[in-house]
Amino acid sequence: MTTGRHALTVLTTILLIAGCASTSGSETGWFKFVQAIFGYQEPPKAESVGESLSREYDRCLKVDPNRNCVQIAYDRVRVAQGLDPAPIPEGYVVIVEDTIARKRAEQAAQEKAAKEKAEQEAKQAEDSQEPH
């Protein structure tokens, strides 16, 4: 019984010290120490809607680029984060160009042009080595 009371007294003292040390709102060493004793783990950072949409869109493209990945990503994020369905807009709707798709198309065009240039240079090198 004495051991139990002693342990309870020590625990209360530690918690009291940790509570007094953390009254300013900052996590001090004592507060972190008490958290470590009791196995506290910080919850994971919440992912923003934009990050979730980008991740789901990229995941969908990897599965099948011919699917309507924009709508699929929106539906999955809306359900996962508990968002209300998009209301039907009234008035004017401004459609912004998809910069990710544009950049990917530009990169593909640059890669294609570089490949064609390399093939032409290789062909010219072969032609210059052949005797005429």
Secondary structure, 3 states (H helix, E strand, C coil): CHHHHHHHHHHHHHHHHHHHHCCCCCCCHHHHHHHHHCCCCCCCCCCCHHHHHHHHHHHHHHHCCCCCHHHHHHHHHHHHCCCCCCCCCCCCCCCCCCHHHHHHHHHHHHHHHHHHHHHHHHHHHHHHHCCC
